[in-house]
């Protein structure tokens, strides 16, 4: 079995960014925006920031499709 991580080259830009960028500060910035005991589980806010970063780095304008 192969993991997705094995498919990404060691010198890929995203690996380099991940090695130097610590986004843990995001949790403190948003902790008062999330309810721990009510509603559905949220998407990890760091993942949301990473998605925006990837969009910017690779020129992805949106997650919508053009029909």
MODELLER restraints for C-alpha pairs under 7 A, 6 or more apart:
rsr = mdl.restraints
at = mdl.atoms
rsr.add(forms.Gaussian(group=physical.xy_distance, feature=features.Distance(at['CA:23:A'], at['CA:46:A']), mean=6.38, stdev=0.5))
rsr.add(forms.Gaussian(group=physical.xy_distance, feature=features.Distance(at['CA:26:A'], at['CA:45:A']), mean=6.98, stdev=0.5))
rsr.add(forms.Gaussian(group=physical.xy_distance, feature=features.Distance(at['CA:26:A'], at['CA:46:A']), mean=6.34, stdev=0.5))
rsr.add(forms.Gaussian(group=physical.xy_distance, feature=features.Distance(at['CA:27:A'], at['CA:45:A']), mean=6.97, stdev=0.5))
rsr.add(forms.Gaussian(group=physical.xy_distance, feature=features.Distance(at['CA:55:A'], at['CA:61:A']), mean=6.63, stdev=0.5))
